Each structure stands twice: as C-alpha cells, then as structure tokens.
C-alpha cells in the first residue's frame, strides 16, 4: 500500500466522481444528473454521513467536480493553494474516527455536514498525503488521445496510464498493435 487505506479510497472515489463529468464518462454524458445517481454513487463508494437527496445537494456535488479535477492538472504550488482553499471553505477540523467496518481514519467534517463539503474535505485531506509524499505525478489524465478522464496511479511501478472508464488501455494497445502490423509509427503516448 502506497498511502493509508482511507487516502487511497478517497483518491479513487474522487477520480470516480470527476469521471462522471460529461466527456469523461463511459457514455460521454453527465453520469451524475439525478439525485438517484448521486445516491448510487455515494453507496457504491461507501460514503457515510447525512444525505438530503435534494436537488441542491446534487447541484453542489456537480459543481465541486470541476474544482476537484483541477487537482489533477495543477503543479504542486497550485495543488497546495487549492487544497488549502478547499479546507478553509469547509472549516475542516481533522479528527480520528472509527465506524462501520472502517478502522481508525481521518474525518475533518461532522457527519451532518453537506455531502459536497464532506467530499471536498476528504479529497483535500487525501491530496495532502500525496503532496507530502511528493507523489503528485500519480494523479494524471488518461493517456488515451480521445479520453479526458483522470487516473489515480496506485501501482508500485508507476505504470498506470489509462483510466478505468472507457477501456482505454485495451483500445490503445489494440490500435498500436494494428499500426505495427501496417508498419506505421506508433503514437508516443502508448
């Protein structure tokens, strides 16, 4: 394990949230367009705490996705500035908690805080670990030419280049194979 378990879970769920954006999703559509889809996303990612199921909650989470995506595209100084901004806005107060089947881990908001604030703070707390470990290169965009999804590379050898959204790795490898058969130069991104 590269980071603490809760950090890895938060990074993966944040990437999954970002990858619900239009263009990054499997369908190409916004995969977080109804309150029911938000509930499914939160359940799938074992996100605990209060939920209202209201349209405002969905709107807040949808608005947050773009800001969180910036964590994958900024340099270290930009990431640090955004992390601090996210934590300050939500009035984060880190504390150790243990609940459900989770052992001790960090929460920095009350469980009654709005879903978007809790997502915002959990992501910021996870990215703190990434910055401190000098591992920001593990957060990057998919290497496929036609994909805008983000990737969290938790592999030991830093080899994950493609997202889990659209079968990009397989598609790009097949394209490279076919190009080699035709004697064409293979893209440097592969």
N, C-alpha and C positions, 0 to 999 in steps of 0.2 A: 504494500500500500504506500503510495506516494505521499498523500496527505491524510489527515484524520478522516475517519469514515464520514462524519457529518459534513465535512468540507467537500469531499468527493460527491456525496449525494446532492448537496446544494449546487455544485457546479454542473452536474449532469442535468438536474431538473431545471436550472436556469437556461442551459443550452436548449433543452426541450421546449421551454417557454418561448425563447427567442425564435426557435424554428417553427413556431405556429404562425409567424408573420406571413403575409401574402408573399409569394415568390420563393420562400424558403421551405414551405411545407410540401408534402408529397403531392397534394392536389394542385398546388400553386395558389390556392385560395387561402383566406384567413381561416385558420382552423380553431380560432377562439372567437367565434362570432355570436355565441349564445350563452346565457348563464348555465345551461346544462353542459355545454362543452367545457366551461370553466370548472364546474363541479367534477366532471370526468377527469380533467387534467389534474386537479388537486388530489383526487382519490388515487389516481394512477401513480402519483409521486408522493403518496403518503403524507400530504401536507396537513398538519393538525391545526387546531385552533378554531376560533369562531369564523363563521361564514354567514353572509346575509342572503346570498343568492339573488341579490338585487342587480338591476342593470347598471347602477352606479359602480358597484364592485367590479363588474366585468369591464366597464369603461376605464376604471383606474388601472386594472391589471393590463389591459390592452395598451394603454398609454405608457406604462412602465417598460414594455418590451423594447421599444426603440432606445431608451436610455440605457438599458442593460446591455444591449447589443454593442454600444459604444465601448464597453469594457473589453471587447474582442478586437477593437480596431485602433485604440489609442496607444501611445507609447507609455512608458512607466509613469512619467510625470502626469500625463493626462488621466491615467487609470487611478492614480493616488488622489488626484483632485476630485474625480467623480466619486470614488469610494467615500471620501470624507464628506462630500456634499450629500450623498445618499444617507449616510449615518446621521449627520446633523439634522437633516429634514425630518427624519423619523424619530429623533430624540432617543437614539439607541442607548441601551443600558445593559451591557453584557452580563449574563449570569449562567451558571451551570444548572442544567435541569435533567431530569430522568423521567421518562413517561412511556407508556405503552410498551413496546418491545425494544425501545431505544435505550442504550446505556447512557452514561453521562455525556452531554454535549452542550454546546452553547446556544442560547437564545438571547436575543438582545431587544426583544419587544415583549409586551404582555400577550398572552394567547388571545386576548379580546381585541387586540389591535386590528385594524383593517387588513384584509388579505394582501393588498398591494404593498402596504408598509412592511408587513412581515416578509414578503418576497423580496422587497428592496433591501431590507436589512440582512436577511440570510445570505443573499448574493454578495453584498458588500463584505460581510464577515468572511465568507469563503475566499473572496478575491484578496483580502488582507493576507491570508496564508500563502496564496500564490505569489503575491508581490514579495513578501518576506523571504520566501524560498527562492527568489529570483527565477521563477518558472513561468513568467508571462507568455513565453513562446508556446506554452501548452494550450493557450486559448487562441484559436485562429479560425479563419474562414475555410470552408471546404475547398480542396484543391481542384475540384472539377470546374471546367471552364463555364459551365452553364448552371452553376449552383451558387446560391447566396446564403446557404445555411452555415451555422457556426459549429465548431468542433471543440470538444474538450479532450485533449490527448492525455490519457492517464496510463499509457503504455510505458513499460520500463525503458524502452529504447527510443522513445520519442518518435515513433514511426507512424502514428495515426494521422492520415492526411485527408481522409474523406469523412463526410457526415454519415449519420445513421438514418437520414431522412429518405433519400431517394435512390438507394442502391448505387450511389455514385462510384464507389471503388470498383465494383464489378463492371459497371458500364465503361469506365475509363480504361480498365485493364483489357477488356474485350476490344475497345477501339484501338488501343495500342497494338494489340496482337494482330488485328486486321490490317493495320497500317504497315506493320512489319512484313506481313505476307505480301502486300502490294509493293514493298520496297520503299515506302515513304518514310520520311523522317518523323520520329515520334515526338510529340509535344514534350517540352522540358518540364512541364508541371507534373508529369506522371512519374 
